[in-house]
Amino acid sequence: FFNELRHHYVRIKEALKEHNMILGISSHDSGRFEGCAHLQKMAATIQFALPTIPIIYYGEEIPMSTYNDRKDPMAQSRDVMRFDLHPSDMWKIYQRLIRFRKENDFSDTKISNFQVNDEGRLMTLRIQLGEKQFYLIANNEDRTKPVNTYELFKDLNVPNYDLTTESHLRRLGGEMFEIAPYSTYLLGQEKN
């Protein structure tokens, strides 16, 4: 997945300088996102971190899933909004990702250090928005791993504050962070 995403980004990055691209993880034409919660958080965080126009298809924020045995996925993607479902952790993640977009100017976005490591299970990239730096780390593996952010980003000042959970990553010393299994982080400066 990460290698394919990186390849696709490299292919379209020049077009993004002159054109706006809408990016969603599901729609009424493609059916609802049916991955587990960690994959949805991963997809949403990547979607909101890239210099595209993110869209949230109604129900993704709760997350609303299919309602029958998937015999008619298009009908499921056009189902009525499920107001009986209560907001979940995904609801809070989307609120924080929306705040991240609202508080930052994406008109002059630079993506660098876009790497895929650990046999395609670790993706990292740096997002520069004017003078601000943000760092995305996604671990799609069922193990906790130490990550050396200096080796990945060539930066000694990578913050350990995750904007999607509003919490700090565990520092193992220096620029080594502990990354949880199946996790995605959008690292930036903590607001006072």
C-alpha positions in Angstrom: 0.0 0.0 0.0 2.7 2.5 1.0 4.9 1.8 -2.1 1.8 2.3 -4.3 0.9 5.5 -2.6 4.4 6.9 -2.9 4.5 5.9 -6.6 1.2 7.6 -7.2 2.3 10.8 -5.4 5.6 11.0 -7.4 3.5 10.7 -10.6 1.1 13.5 -9.8 3.2 15.9 -7.6 4.0 18.2 -10.6 0.3 18.5 -11.4 -0.4 19.5 -7.8 1.6 22.7 -8.3 -0.9 24.1 -10.8 -4.1 22.1 -10.1 -6.2 21.3 -7.1 -7.0 17.6 -6.5 -9.9 16.3 -4.5 -8.9 13.3 -2.3 -11.4 11.1 -0.5 -11.2 7.6 1.0 -14.8 6.7 -0.1 -17.7 8.1 -2.0 -21.1 7.3 -3.4 -19.4 6.0 -6.5 -16.8 3.8 -4.9 -18.6 2.4 -1.9 -17.8 2.9 1.8 -14.4 2.5 3.3 -14.3 -1.0 4.8 -10.9 -1.2 6.5 -10.4 -1.4 10.2 -10.0 1.7 12.4 -6.2 1.9 12.2 -6.4 1.8 8.4 -9.0 4.5 8.3 -7.0 6.7 10.6 -3.9 6.1 8.4 -5.9 6.9 5.2 -7.5 10.0 6.7 -4.2 11.4 8.2 -2.5 10.9 4.8 -5.4 12.5 3.0 -5.4 15.6 5.3 -1.6 15.9 5.2 -1.1 16.0 1.5 -1.6 19.2 -0.6 -5.0 18.1 -1.9 -8.6 19.0 -1.0 -9.7 16.4 1.4 -13.4 15.3 1.4 -15.2 13.4 4.1 -18.0 11.3 2.8 -20.9 11.3 5.1 -20.6 8.7 7.8 -16.8 8.2 7.6 -16.5 10.2 10.8 -18.6 7.8 13.0 -17.5 5.4 11.1 -20.5 4.1 9.2 -20.1 0.7 7.7 -22.0 -1.5 5.4 -25.4 -2.6 6.6 -25.9 -6.0 4.9 -23.8 -8.8 3.4 -22.3 -6.5 0.7 -24.5 -7.8 -2.1 -25.1 -4.2 -3.3 -22.1 -2.0 -2.3 -23.4 0.9 -4.3 -26.7 0.9 -2.4 -24.8 0.8 0.8 -22.7 3.8 -0.1 -25.9 5.7 -0.5 -27.6 4.6 2.7 -29.2 7.2 4.9 -27.0 8.8 7.6 -26.9 6.6 10.7 -27.7 9.1 13.5 -28.2 6.2 15.9 -24.4 5.5 15.8 -22.5 7.5 18.4 -19.3 9.4 17.7 -16.2 7.3 18.1 -12.5 8.0 18.4 -12.6 8.5 14.6 -14.9 11.5 15.2 -12.2 13.1 17.4 -9.5 12.3 14.9 -11.4 13.9 12.0 -12.1 17.0 14.2 -8.3 17.4 14.9 -7.4 16.8 11.2 -10.0 19.5 10.2 -8.5 21.9 12.7 -5.0 21.1 11.3 -6.2 22.1 7.8 -8.0 25.2 9.0 -5.0 26.5 11.0 -2.4 26.0 8.3 -2.0 27.5 4.8 -1.5 24.7 2.2 -1.0 27.0 -0.7 2.8 26.6 -0.6 3.2 23.0 0.5 6.5 21.1 0.2 6.6 17.4 0.7 10.0 15.9 1.3 11.6 12.8 2.8 8.7 10.7 1.5 10.1 7.2 2.3 8.8 3.7 2.5 10.9 1.4 4.8 10.7 -1.9 6.6 9.6 -3.9 3.6 6.8 -1.5 2.8 5.4 -1.4 6.4 6.7 2.1 7.5 5.9 5.3 5.6 7.3 8.7 6.6 7.2 12.1 5.0 7.9 15.7 6.0 5.3 18.4 5.3 6.5 22.0 5.1 3.8 24.7 5.2 5.6 28.0 4.9 7.8 28.1 8.0 6.0 25.3 9.8 7.2 21.7 9.7 5.1 18.6 10.3 6.1 14.9 10.1 3.9 11.9 9.2 4.9 8.5 10.4 2.7 5.5 9.6 3.4 2.0 10.9 1.4 -0.8 9.2 2.9 -3.6 11.2 1.8 -5.6 14.2 4.8 -4.7 16.4 6.1 -1.7 18.3 9.2 -0.4 16.7 11.9 2.2 17.5 12.2 4.9 14.9 15.2 7.2 14.5 13.6 10.4 13.2 17.0 12.0 12.5 17.8 9.1 10.0 14.4 9.6 8.4 14.1 13.3 8.2 17.7 14.6 8.7 16.3 16.9 11.4 17.3 17.1 15.1 14.1 19.0 16.0 11.3 16.6 15.2 8.6 17.1 17.9 7.1 14.1 19.6 3.6 15.6 19.8 0.9 13.9 17.8 -1.8 16.2 16.5 -4.3 13.4 15.8 -4.4 12.2 19.4 -3.1 15.3 21.2 -0.5 13.2 23.0 3.2 12.7 23.1 5.1 9.8 21.6 7.4 8.0 24.0 11.0 9.1 23.4 13.6 6.4 23.8 16.4 8.9 23.9 17.8 11.4 21.5 15.8 11.2 18.2 14.5 7.7 18.8 10.7 7.4 19.2 8.6 4.4 20.1 6.0 3.8 17.4 3.0 1.6 18.3 1.7 -1.2 16.2 -0.7 -0.2 13.4 -0.4 3.5 14.2 -0.2 6.8 12.3 1.1 10.0 13.7 1.1 13.6 12.5 3.8 15.2 14.5 3.9 19.0 15.1 4.4 21.6 17.7 2.1 21.5 20.7 0.0 24.5 21.2 0.2 26.3 24.6 
